[in-house]
Amino acid sequence: MPFYPLVISMEKETSDSVCLECGDRIVYGRSDRKFCCDACKNRFHNRRSGNSRHYRQRIHSALERNYFILDSLRRTSLRNIPMSDMVNMGFSREYFTSYSGNASEETYMCYDIRYCVVKDIVISIVKVSLEEVPPEE
């Protein structure tokens, strides 16, 4: 176990004796301590990772909204629907979990729901079992 000298007095001026979050002097604890308290440590790390967390939450929300729209359309007898109508329902066509396509048909997946798009018309919405989903290479 390594030995860390303790900061014992306020007169000792070092570059490590100032909290990275609030700027207060650190007057106790290990000499390499970076934060004056747990609250400052949490605020610092939450602020630093906040942008990426917000980005992930926004994508996940869009995927959930798409899934809900696809699942509700799948439960109806309606099978052919223009993509513009789905967009008007709140569907975001740029968010999906998988894609495959050729010259005439594009197949998308939103988790376990597969939908095929031909000339901006969704022609089939099907819930697939995990056994039907091909493994990723």
N, C-alpha and C positions, 0 to 999 in steps of 0.2 A: 504494500500500500504506500503510495507516495506521500511525502510530507509537504503540507502547504503552510507557509507561515501566515499568521493571522495579522490583520490590521488592528493595531491596538490604540493608536492615537490619531487625532484629527490633524496634528501637525505634519504627519508624513504625507508629502505630496507625490503621488504617482499618477501616471496616466490611467491606471485601472481603478482609481478610487472615486470615479464619478459614474452614476447610474446612466445607462444608455437610453433610458426612457425619459426620465424626468430631469436629469442633470444634477440631482442632489448628490452630495458627497456620501460615500459609503464609509461609515465609521466603525463597522464591526464585520466579522466574518473572515473568510479566506482572502488572501491578498489578490487573487485573480478573479474575485467576484465582479460580475458585470451589472447587477441590478440591486437596488436597495431593498426591494421586497418582492414577494410573489405576485402582487397585483401589477407592478411595473413590468415584471418578466412576462406575464400573460398578455398585457396590453401590447407590448412590443411584438411578440410573436403573432398575435391575432391580427395586428395591423399589417405585418409583413406578408402573411399568407391570405389576407382577406380578398385580394383581387382574384386570385386563382380559385378560391372557394366560391366566390360569387359567380364566376364564369362557369364552373361545373354545375352549380345549382340551376343556372339559367338553362343550360343544355338539358339537364335532367327534367326540368319542368316542361320544356318544349316536347321532349320525347314522351312524357306522361300524357300531355294534352293530345298529341298525335295518336297515342295508343287508345285513349278514351274515345276519340272520334272514330277511329277505325273499328274498334270493338262495337260501338253502338251502330255503325253502318252495317257491320257484319251480321248483327242480330236481326236486322230488317231483311225484307225480301229484295231490297234494292241492290243490284249488283253492278250496274254501269252508272258511274257518276262523273261528271266533268270535274277536273282538278280545281277549276275556278270556284265551284260550289263548295268544295272541301276547304279551300282557302278562306272563303267567306264564313265558314263554321269555326275558323280559328286554327286550321291545320297549317303547319309550317313544313313545306315540302323539302326544305334543305336539311331537316333533321330526320335521320333514320339510322338503324343499327347495322344494316347490311345492304349490299347492292350487287346485282348481276344484270347484264343486259346484252342485247344484240341489236341489229339494225332495225328490227320491227317492234321489239317489246323490251321494256325495262321492268325488272322485278326488284322490289324493295322489301325489306323486312323492318318491322318495328317490334323488337323483341320476338315474340312468337306469332306475330300476325304478318302474313305475306300478302302484298298487293301488287298487281301488275298494272302498268301504265302504258297505253298505246295512244299516241297522238293526243296527249293531255286528257285522256279519259281513263279513269280507273275501271278496269274491266272485271277484276275479281279481287275479293277480300276474303282470305281464308286463314283460319287459325291452324297452325301446324303443331304437331307433337315434337318433342325433342328428338325422337328417333328419325324424323324426316329431315331435320336440318343437317346439311352436310358439314363435316368437320372442317375447321379452318386449316389451311396449309401453311 
